[in-house]
Amino acid sequence: MREQSHNALLSPGDFVRHLGRPDWGLGQIQSMIGTRITVNFENAGKLLIDGRVVELEPVELPRR
């Protein structure tokens, strides 16, 4: 059985990157319903991600 993914630790408002699509840029999670994650990426717009297939990488933004 697979280890729990990082996606389970994410929540709406978190910033992420899709490591397989670096050209999409920084994304912010809009909503999470089960394994369906809606992310608004700076270069690709709002996309629905299947959390069972895609592992999103959390991004810590520098504090201002």
N, C-alpha and C positions, 0 to 999 in steps of 0.2 A: 504494500500500500504506500502511496505517495505521502511525503511529509506535507504538513500544512503550508500553503503558499503564503508569500508575503501579501498577496492580494487580500487575504482575510484580515490583515492588520490595518488596511487602508480604510478611510472614511471620506465622505463628501467634504470638499474643501482642500483635501491634500493635493500636493503637486507631485506629478509622476512623469516618467519617460517610458516610452515603448522602446526597449533596447533593439528590437528588430527593425524599427523604423525611426532612426535618429533624425531623419529629415522632417518628421512631424513636429519636432521641437518640444518645448515644455507643455505639459498638459495639466489641467486641474479637474479633479473628479467632481462631476455635477451630481450624480446619484449612483446608488448601488442597490439593486434588487436581486437578491440571490447571487448568482455568478455573473449577472449582467451589469457591466460598469459603463456608465456614460461619462466620457472624458472630452473636455473641450481643449484641443491642441492648438497651439499658436499658429502652426502652418498647415493644419489639415482640417480645422474646424471641429464640430461636435461629432464624435464617433461612438458607436456602441461596441464595447469590447467584451468578448466572452472570456471571463476570468478562469475558466477551465482550460483554455487553450493558450492564453497570453498572460505572461507574468509581467506586471508593471513594476518598474523600479521607482521606489519612493525618492523624492528629491527634497533635501532640506535647503530652504532659501536662506541666504544670509540675513541676519536681523539688521534693520536700519537704525 
